[in-house]
Structures are given as C-alpha cells and as structure tokens.
Amino acid sequence: MRKVSVSACVMAVALLLSSCATIASGGDPSITINSNTVNEPVTITTEKQTYPNVSLPAVVQVKRKKLEGQRIKIESENYSFQDIVLRKAVNSWAWGNILIGGIIGLGVDLLTNCVSKPKQDEFDIVPIPKDTPKEESVNNE
C-alpha cells in the first residue's frame, strides 16, 4: 500500500511539473504601450480585442497563437502611429519543461503555443501629427 501512495505522489508531481511553460505563462501575453508625448485618448486594436479611448501607458492582451507578425494598431484624432509588429522568442520555461516534463509536457506546450512569447513586451511609440506631411516626419526622425 505504501508503494502505491508513493507512486501516486510521484505521478502527481510529474503531471504538475509537465508543461511548465503552459502553467507558468498560460493565457494570452500582455504588451505595454508607452508614449511621453500623447496627451489624448487613443484606440488600440489587437487581434484579440479593441481598447477604445485609453490613456497611455496602456496594457493590452494579444493572441498567443500566431504571435509572429501580429499587428497592434493605434489610432487617435490628432496623431498617426506606425503599427507595432510583434516578433516571437522562445519562452525560457519551455527549456525547463524539456528537462522535467519530457515529451508529454513539451507536446502540451507546443499545442498551446506557450513555447513562444513576445520578443519584446514593452513599446515606446512616437506620434506623428496628422497635419504634418509624411516627408517631413521621415526626415526629422
């Protein structure tokens, strides 16, 4: 009987430790958008949802699936902004999962795409006044 309970505990710990990246960073990633020069509310649109009339800095959620190349659009009444294009990196929890969780844990992390994370999770945006011709804004940068 004692061997059965020890085996059950070992199995429970193995299951809890498998898919480390999914457990530690599950859910959709958060991105912080900053600007020191925008004083008006903006509308931020991600593939996950739209955030109307928010003040900067703002934290938004992006979809974990298809993280590479995902765009965040920012709009306001008086400014234009370049889209933020996300890049992905390997989630460091995935390496621990390979060592501890093995093939099953890695499979779970691959299915949930938790082996990926945004390469950058904070962006400083630069507004371009809408009445400024684009040629001037390019030359000033």
N, C-alpha and C positions, 0 to 999 in steps of 0.2 A: 504494500500500500504506500509506503514512504517513497519508493522509486517512482510510482505513478505520479504522486504530487510534485516531486522534484522535476520530473519530465514535463509535467503540465506547466510549471513555473518557467522552465527554460523555453518552452514553446511560446508562452505568452510574452516573455521578454523579447524573443526573436521577432515575433509579429509586431510588437510595439516599436522595435528599432528598425524594422524594414520600412522602406520608402521614406527615408529621413527627409528628403527634400520636400516631399508632398506634405508631411506632417509639419515641418518647420516653416515652410514658406507657402503653404497651400493657399488657395484663393487667388484673386487677381492682384497683380502688383500695383503699388501706389507710385505716382510720379508727382514731384513738387515742381511747380512753375513759379518763378520769381521774376519781378521787374521792379526796379527802383524808380522808374520814370512814368509808369502808367497810374494815373490817379482816378480813372473812371472804371466802372464795371465792364467786364469782358464776358464773352460767351466762349466756353471751351467745349469742343466736341471731340470725343474719343470714339473708337469703335464700340465701346461698351455703353456709353451714355453721353447726354449733353448736360452741361452745367451752365445754365443761364445766369447772367447778372452776378458774377462772382468778383470779389476783390482779390488782387494779387498781394501776397503769395497765396496760391491755391494748391490743394492736393486733389488729384484726380485718380480714378481707377482705370486701368487699361486691361484688355483681354490678354490672358496668358497664352492662349492659342494663337499661333501665327504672330508671334511677337516681333520678329524681324521685319522691318519695313512698315510697321504700323504707324499711322499718322495721327498727330494731335493738331487740330485746327483751333486757332484763337482769332476771335473777331471782336471789334469794338466799333463804336460810332465814329471816332476820330482817328483811329490808327489802323494800320495794316501790320500783319505779322507773318513771318515765314513759318510754314508748318514745321512742327517738331517731328522728326522721323526717328523712330526707335531702332536701336540695334540690340542684339541679344548677346549674352555671355553665358558661360557655364556656371550654374549655381554650385557653390562650393559644397553644399550639403550633399550633392549627388556623389561626390568622391567618397564621403563617409559612408554613404549608402552602399557603394560598390564594395567597400571593405566589410561592412557589418551586415547589410541586408541581403547581399548576394543578388542573384538573377531575379528573384521574385520582386524584391524591393526596387531594383533598377527598372524592371518592367512596369511597375506601378508608376514610378516617377516619369518614365517615358510616355505612358498613356495620359497622364495629367499634365504633361509638358513642364513639370516642375524641375527638370534638369536645366531649364533655361530661366534666365532672369534678365531684366533690362540692364544693358551695359552701363547706363547712366540713369540715376533715378531723380536727379535734380537738374533743372534747366533754367538759365537766366535768359529771358527774351528781350529783344531790342525792338521797340515800336518804331514804325515809320509813319510819320504824319500823312494822312490821306491826301492832303493838298500839295505835298511835295512830289515833283516829278521823279520817277524811278531812277533816271540817270543821275540826278543829284545825290540820292540816297546811296547809290552804289559807289560813287566817287568819294563820299565822306567816310565810308567805313574802312 
